[in-house]
Amino acid sequence: MKKIPLSAVAACAVFALWLSSCKQDMTKTYEANDPLIKNMDKLAKPGDDFFLYANGKWLKENPIPGAYSSWGIGNLVQEDLRTKLKKINEDALKENAAKGTNTQKIGDFYYSGMDTVNIEKQGLNPLKDELAKVDNIKDVKALVAEFAYLETIGVKTPIGAYASQDDRNSDKIMLQLYQSGIGLPNRDYYYNTDEHTAAVRNDYQQKHMPALFKFLGYTDDAAKAATQKTYELEKFLADSSRKLEDLRNPYRNYNKMPVAGLTKLAPLVDWKTTFQKMDYKNVDTVIVGQPEYYRAVNTALTKYSIDDWKNYLRKNIVSEFSPYLAKAMVDENFRFYGTVISGRKEQLPRWKQVLDIENALMGEVLGQIFVKEYFPDQTKKRYADMVEAIRSTFKEHIEKLDWMSTKTKERAYGKLAKVYPKVGFPDHWKDYSSLDIDRLSYVQNVIRGSKFAHKFNADKLGKPVDRTEWGMTPQTYNAYYNPSNNEIVLPAAIFMIPGAVDANVDDAVVYGYGAASTIGHEITHGFDDQGRQYDEKGNLKEWWQAQDSVKFAQRAQMLIEQFNGYKVNDLHVNGKATLGENIADLGGIVIGLDAFKKTKQYKEGKTINGLTPTQRYFMGYALGWLGHDRKEALSNQLLVDVHSPGFMRVNGPFTDVPEFYEAFKIKKGDKMWLDPAKRVKIW
């Protein structure tokens, strides 16, 4: 999920939600700089397009910068974060830190990424050993061994593997296999005929892949021939890959089998040896997400020649590491992935690119410094308390359901009570002592960072599940629900409203912005079409009465049909693929609203700048989705993302909420009017 900033509230409120040191009375200043008023397009009718009504003025005054495919509150938060992280890196550069310390690693990684003179001199030399290994492949056995090695350094191959909790036994870590191996964003890019995907597919074959092969020294004719066979190989794998919506069925994507069973699927692969080369030790059983895909991999190993496979791997190596190499390769990577796919007009400044990669590879190193400065205890407590307010309100909603049996309700209460909240930052930080970083090669630092992450994951096999681990850094503007741990993870950054002092933001805005779109949303994921299939211990298990599952599915189908009806760029929203997020959005809104109704602000009913508490709640939620996207980025999202476009995550679920109609006097005939019989109510 995403978020946004409030305008500067006072000179002393320079950065974010958490500055609590301002001494002046902020009440009048806050009202004068009320972000809800500043963003509104008062000429728009709330009943025609509420998203534009709430955010239209900001959208008009803030065009998308050239370096971005979208621009909104999440970007504004991220810009603030980058500024702070840049200072942390520049301070590290100034210190003569001892080798192996976090400060040394931060400073040297940043130095290596900013040293463009050295990067240009090196060209492809930092990858010569990786490319030489591909050159030496002589047969299928050596080819599969190279798949195993490349997977450990982050290069895509036909074998996708990771260690994670067993969906049916959350106390055990299992090796999991998933479909992989294709170069375009997903299988639909190889087959769809709409304008966007056709343009991407044509560029991929006619420009992008030939350019990668030319970087490798191929002649024009050789690059063209290699492109043709590589694309053919990828399309073959795509043909046996599942669609986005089909990947959301946890039972269908759970196929547990002994290694001998995997050998029957793909007998040309020596799986035990392959897993050992991937650092996955003593594997006797695996969970295969998409068995038909691995049958196709087995066929492809002999259908395509060793030379075809070598070209495929060379392309993947250069593609994976081109953002960290010489300018020509950086530019081509951006041209295709940044411009053709996402519509961006220019690249981010170099320092931002380097920071983003550093954050991805060793984010908890930065996070430890970040939270000390920007997430005080009182802010953490506010949102921890809000989790409990949402939890108790959700329980009340379950109690009032007229379609759910008593037996299922009792199990639902138990699951809800055991949802574990992680707020702000981890209690224990990852140990990066084994990660070696120096100033000699940017791309080699990235490779070592990828190896570290892979080894960290592989080492989980055979060990107890660490339920304290975080899957996001504190400075990540996002949040998630993990069904295997029955937990919600709420990083510090997700609650940021740049320019605002947390203590002075009224509850209506905070409950819409934080409680509904984040806390309530993530808790509802435990009870969406996927999450509801996991029990209170995080195990994939039937715990609903059969008739309740039928009634849930009927309500969910209404939401699927509602979102199938929305159209963008001549593409329809995929209501089935986005169902889980749409259920979570709707659940977060209605539960967050009822939790807000218990607050002093709601009960007093006072207006702020002409807006009632309920109106401010809905406006606060819309603030959380402030932003707009380029046409290319929207088309790509509709094809590869399980989230609906941001503006639809406001307008769509609001049409299902009776209080929304009452608050803004929405009447029949307004564009957002939905007949009561068609309004969806699940939780």
N, C-alpha and C positions, 0 to 999 in steps of 0.2 A: 504494500500500500504506500501512498505518497502523502506529502504534506506541504504547508506553506508558511510565509512570514507575515507578521503584522508590521505596519509602518513604524518608524522610529518613534518611540514614545517620549523620550526626553534625551537630552545630550548625554546624561549619565547612563542611559539604557542603550549601550552601544551595540551589543551583539545579540543576546538571545534570551530565551525564556528564563534563564536561571540567574541573571544578575540581580542579586538581592541587596546590593549595597547602596542603592539610591536612597537618599535621606529625605528628599522632598515629597510633598503630598502629590501622588500621581493621579488621583481620581479625576480631576478636571482635565488634566492632560490626556488621560486615557480616553475620556469621552470625546475630546476634541480630535483625537487621532484614531478613533474607533475604526479598526480595519474593516468591519462589516460595512460601514457607511462609505469608506473610501473606495471600496471595490465595486459597489453597486452600480448597475445601470438602471436608473430610476425610470427610464423611458420604456424598458422592457416590462412585459406583463408576467408576474410570477406564475400565472396559470398557463402561459404559453411555453415558456422555457425558463424554468427556475434557475438553472445553472447560469444562464446569461443575466438574469435579474440579479443574482447574488454576486457575480464575478465579472460582468460585462465591461465595466469601466476599466478595470485592471487589464483585461484582455486587449482592449483597444489601445491602451497606453503602453503596453509591454509586448512588442512583437518578439517573435522567437529569434534570439541571436543566431548568427550564422553557424556557430560551432555546435549547435544543439538541434536535435530532432524534435524536441518538445521543450516547453518552458513553463514553469509553474512553481508552486510552493516548494516542492521537493528540490528543485534546482537552486532556489534561493537559500534553502537550508544548507544544501551541499556547498554552495559558494562560501558561506560563512565557515563551514567546517574546513574547507580547503585552506582558507586564510589562516585559521588556527593551526592546522597541521603543517602548513608551510613554515610557520615560525618555529614549530618544534623541530623540523628538519634543519632549518638554517642555524638554529642554536646548536644542534648536534654537530654540524659541520665545523663550528668554531672551536669545539672542544677537542682536546687531544686525548680522546677516550681510549681506554685499554681495549686491546683486541678481545673480541668475544662478548663485550658488553652490549646491551641494547642500544646505548647511545652510539657506539661505533657502528653497529649494523644500520641504524637509521641514517646516520651521516654518510656512510660509504655507499649505501644503495642509492641515495639521492644524488650523490656525486656522480656515480657511474651512469645514471640515467640522464643527467644534464651535460655530460661530457660528449657533446656531439662531434667534436673534432676527432676524438679517439674512435667513436662509433663509425664514422665515415671511413677512417683509415682501415678499420678491421674488415669492412664489407661482410662477406659471408664466412670469413675465416673462423669466427667463433663456433660455426656449425659444421666445420669440416669433418670432425670426428663422427658426428651423427650421420652425415651424408655418406661417409666412407663405409659405415656399417651397412647402409642400404645397398651400396655398390657391391658389397661382398655376398649378398644373398644369392644362393645357387639353386635352392629347392624349396618346397613347401615347408619343410621342417624349419629351415633357417628363416623363412618368411614369418612364420608364426612366432618364432623366438624374437624377431624384431618387433612384431606387434606388442609382445609382452614388455620389452624394454621401453618402447616409445610411450606406452601407457603410463610408465612411472615418471616420465618427465612432462606429462601433460599434452602429448600429441594424440590427436584422435586417430583411432584405428577401428577395424570392424569389431574388435572385442572391447566392450565397455564393462568395467567391473568396479565395484566398491564394496567396502565392508559397512554393514548397517544392521540395525536391530531386525530380528525376525518378526514379521508382522503378526505371526501367530504365537510367538513366545518372546515378548519384549525384553526378557531378562537375558537373552542370548544374542550375540553378534554373529551374523552370517554373511558369507560372501554372496553378493547379488550380481547378476548379469542383466544388462539392458541393451536395447538396440542402439547402435552407434554407427559411425563410419561414413556418414554422408557429409558433404561440404556445405550444402545449402541449409537454411534454418530448420526446415523439417520436410517430411516426405511430400507434402502438398505442393511445394515449390517445383517439384519435378513433373507434376501432372495438371495442376490447375490451369485454366485458360483465361483468367481475368487479366486485365491490363497490367497490374502491378507485378504479379508473379511471372507473367510472360516476359516482361521487360527484364526482371532480375535474372531469370533463367537464360535469356539470350545473351546478356552481358557476361554472365558467368562463363559461358562457352566461347564467346567470340572475343572477349577482352581480358577478363580477370585471370582465368586459368592460363591462357597463352602468356600473359605477362609474368606469371610466377615461374613458368618453365623457362622463359627467356632470362630471368634473374639467375637461373641455374646454368646458363650457358647454352641452352638449346637454340638451334637455328629456327627460323620462322616455320619451315616445313616440319621440323621435328616437334616443335611446340604445338603445332596444329594437330599432328597425329597423336601426340601424347594426350592432348586435351580431349580428343574424340574418344579414346579408349577409357580414359579416367572417368569421363562423364558417364559413359555407358556402364562402367562398373558401379559407380555410385547410384545410378538409376536402378540397376538391378537390386541393390541392397534396399533402396527406398521402396521398391515394389513390395517387399515383404516386411516393411516397417508399419507399425500401427499409427492410425490417425490420432490427433490430439485428444479428442473426446474418448477414444478407446483406451488411452493410457490412464484414464481416471477410474477405471474399474479395479479396485484392489484385489478382488478374488480372481478375476481373469488374468491379472498381471502377477499372480503368485503361483509359481509352479516349482515346488520344492522337489529335488531329486538328488540321488547319489551321483557322484562324479561318473559312475558307469552309465547312468541314464543320460548324462550330458554327452558322453562319448557316442551314444546311439544317435543323438541329434547331429553331432558334428564329429564323425570318426576320424577325420583327417587332422584333428588337433589333439596333440598329447596334452590333455588338460592338466594333469598333475604337475608335469614339468613346467607348463606354461604358467600356472598359478605360482609356483615357486620362484620363477623368474620375475614375477610381478610382486614379490615379497609377501604373497599370501601363503602362509605356512600351514601344513597339516590339514589341508582342505579335504573333507570326505563327502560333504553335502553342499549343494548350492541352491539358490533360488533364482530361477530363470524367469525374467519378466515376459519375454516374447519368444517362445520356442521356435515359431516359424521363421523368425529372423535368423536364428543360428543354423537352421537347416539351409537357408539361403547362403549364409557365409560359407558353409561347407561346400556347397555347389560352386560358389564363386572361386574357391581356392584352385579349382582345376579348370573352370570355365574360362578364366583369364590367365594369360601367360605370366611367368615370373617377371618379365620386363614390364608388363602392364602394371603389375603390383608395385614394382619399384618406382615407376613414374608416379603412381598414386601416393606412395609414402613420401617421396621427395616433395611433391606438391603440398602435402599436409604439414611437413616440417617447416617449409618456408612460410606457408600460410599462418601457422601457429605463432611463429617467432618474428614475423615481419614487422610488428609494431615496435620491436626493440632493436631493429637493425638500421641500415643506412637509409637516408631520406627517401630515395626512390622507392624502396620497399614499404616504408611507412606511408608514403603518399598513395601507393596503389591499394594498400589495405584499407586506407580511409576512403579512397574513391569508391570502392565497391561496397564495403560494409557500412561506411558512414553516409555516403551520398546516394548510391543506387538503392540500397535497401532502406535507409532511414531518412534520406532527404537533407542531411546536414550539408551546409555550404562551405564550411571551413573547419579546420582542426582546432582543438583546444590548445591553449598555450602549452609549451613543452612541460613546464613545471607541474601543471595540473595533470597531464598524462602520467608523469612519473609518480606523483603522489597517489593517483588512483591505483596504479599497479602495486605500489608499496603497501597500500592499504589492503589490497586483496591478498597479498602474500604473507604479510606479518602484521595484520591489523591490530592484534591484541597488544603488540609492543607499543603502538601509538595509543591504543585505548587506555592503557594504564595511566599515561600522562594526561590524556584528555579528560577523564572523569574527575581527576583531582581538582581540575580547574573549573569545570563547567557543569557538574551535576551535584549540587549540595544535598545534604541529607534531607532538608525540608521539602525539596522538590521530589525526591524519591518517595518520601512518606505520602505526599499528596496523591501520587499515582498508585501506590500500593493500596492506600485506603479506597481509591476509586475502583480498583479491581474487586474489592469485597463488596462495594455498593452494587456493582454490576452482577456479581455472583448471586447475591441475595435476591435481586430483582429478577434474574433469570429463573431462579427457583420458583418465584411467585408466578411467573409465566407458565412454567410447566404445570403447576398446581391447577391453573385455570383452563388448561387445554381440554376441549370437549371431544377431541378425536383420539386421545391416547388413553389406553387402559391403565388401571391402577398398578398392575404388575410392571409394566414398562416404565411408568412414572417413578416407581421406587428405585429401579435401576438407574434411571436418569439422574435422580437426586444424588445417588452415590457417586456417579461419574462426575457430576458437576462439583461436588464437594472435594473431589480429589484432583481437580484441575490445579496444577502447580504453577504459580506465577513467578517469572524471573523478570525483575524490574531494574532497568538502568544498566547494570554491568555485572560480570561474573564475580562470585566469591573467590574463585581460584583462577589464576591466569595460566595460559599455555606456557610451557618451557621451551624457549627457542635456543637454548644453549648449543644444540647440535647443528644449528643452521649457520653455515659459513658464508659471509658476505664480504666482498672486497671492492676495490675501485677499478679493477682491471677490465671487466667486461660486463656491460649491462645485461646482455642476453644470457650470459652464464649465471649471473645472479638470479635472473628469473627462473632459469632451469633448476638451480639449486633450491629455490623457493618452492617450485613445483614438486621436486623430489621430497622435500621436507614434508609438504602437505600430504603427498601420497603415502610416505612411510608412516606418518602420524595416523592416517586412516587404516593402513594395513596392520599396524601393531595392535589394533583393537581386537582382532580375531583371537579367540581363546581367552580373553580377559573379561572380567565383569563389566557390565554396562555402566559407564560414568554418566549418571543422570544430572550431574552438575554442569556438564559441558554446554557451552553456548555455540550455536551455529552461525551467529552474527556478532560483529564487534559492537561496542557501545556507541561508536560514532556512525553507525549505519542508519540511514533514514528508511527504516522498514520494520517489520515485526512478523512473527509467524506462530502458528500452532503446530506442535509435533504430536501426531496421534499416538505414536509408540510410547512416548513419555507422558501423554495426557498433560501437556504443559503449554503455557503461552509465554513467549519470549518477547519482551518489550524493551529494546535498546533505548538508551538515554536520548539519542537524537530524534527519535520518532515523536517526542513531545515538544520539540523546539518550535517556537514561533519567533523568528528573528525580530529583534527590535522591541520585544515585549518583555515586561517583567512578570514572571509567572504569578506572583502573589496578587497582581493587579488585574489579571484577566478574569472577567466574570465567569461564574460557573456555567452559565448558559453556553458560552463559546467553548469552554474547556470540555464540557460534557458532549457537545456535538463533535468537536475537533479531535478529542482524545478518547473519551469514554465510548462513543458510538463507533467512530471509524477505525479505532484501533483495538481497545480493550474488548468491547462488546463483539466486534467483528471476529477477533481471534478466538474468544470463548465459543462463539457460535460455530466456528469451524469444527469444534468437537462434536457438533450435532448437525452438520450439513450432510449431503448425500454420501460423502466418503467418510468423514469423521465419525458419524453415528454408527458405523459398522465396527468400530473399535470399542472395547469395554473400558471400564475404569482403570484397568491395569495397563492399557495400551495394546491389548491383543485383538487381532482381527477375529471376531467371534460373534455369532448370532445371539444377541441378548434382548432383542425386541420380540414382542408377541407378533405373530404373523399378520394379524389384521391391522396392527399399528403400522407395520412396514408398508402395507398396501395403501393406507390412508396418507402416509407421508409421501409416497410416490405420486399419488394423485395431486397433492398440493405442489410438489416439486415440478410436475409436468406443466402445471399452469405457469410457473415461472420460466420454464424452458420456452414455452410458446410465446410468452410476453417478450422475452429478449430475442427470440428468433425474428420477431417482427421489426426490430430496429435495424436500420440500414445505414452504412457509411461507405462512401466511395464505391458505390455499386456492389458492396459486399455486405452480406447480412452478418450480424453478430451470431456466433455459434452458441445458442442457448444451452446446449447439452455440455459443451466444453467449459463454459463459464458458470455452470450451475452452482458449484460449491462457493465461489466468490460472491455470486448474486444472493445466495441464501445467507451468507455471512454478513453482507452489507445490510440486507433487510433486517436480519436479526439484531445486528448492532444498533440500527436506528431505533427500532421499537423498544428494545430493552434499555438502551441509553436514555431514551426519552422518559420512560417510567422511573428510572433511577434519578433523573434530573428533577422529576416532579416531587421528590422527597426533600429537595434542598430549600434553604431559606429564600433564595432568590425567586424560585418558582412560586413559593407560597405567598410571598409579598406581592408579586405581580407587577412590580414597578417597571416602567419602560426606560430604556436607555436609547437616546437619540430616536425616539418614536417607535422603537421596536419592542414588542412584548417579550417576556422571557422565552415563550415557546417559539416565537419568530426568530429570536437570536439563536436558539438551539439549532434550528434547521439551517440558518445562515452559517453557524459555526461548522456544521457538518460540511456544507458546500465549500467553505473556506479550505477544508482539508483536501479538496480536489481541484483547487484553483490551478488553472493551466490550460495550455492548448498544444496541439501536435501538428507536425507536418503531415501532408497527405500520405507520403510514403510510409512514415512511421505508423500511422493509423492502420493502413492496409496490412503492414507486417504484423501489427499487434493482433488484428483479427484472425490471422492465420496461425500464429505461434504462441499466443498468450491465453491463459485461462482466466484473465481478468478482462472485463469489459472496458471500453474507453472511459476515461475519467468522468466526462460530462454525463455519460449514461449511468454511472454509478451514483449520480445524484438524481437525475430526472427519473430514471427507471424505478428504483425502490420507493421514492417519494410518492409515486402515484398509487402505491399500495397502502399508504398510511393515512387513516382517517383524520388524525390530528393535523396533518399537513393541509388538507382541504379546509379545515376549520380555521387554522391560523392565518391563511392567506386568501380566504374567501374564494376558493376555486369552485367554479360552477360548471354545470353541464354546458357544453359548447366551447369551453376552453380547451386548448390543445392537449393539456396534461390531464384532462378529465378521463377517468377510467370508471366504467360502470361498476357499482359495488359488487355485483356478482362475479366480476372478473378480477377483483383485487385479491392478491395472494396474502394469506396469513399462514405461516408455518409455526414459528416460535413466538 
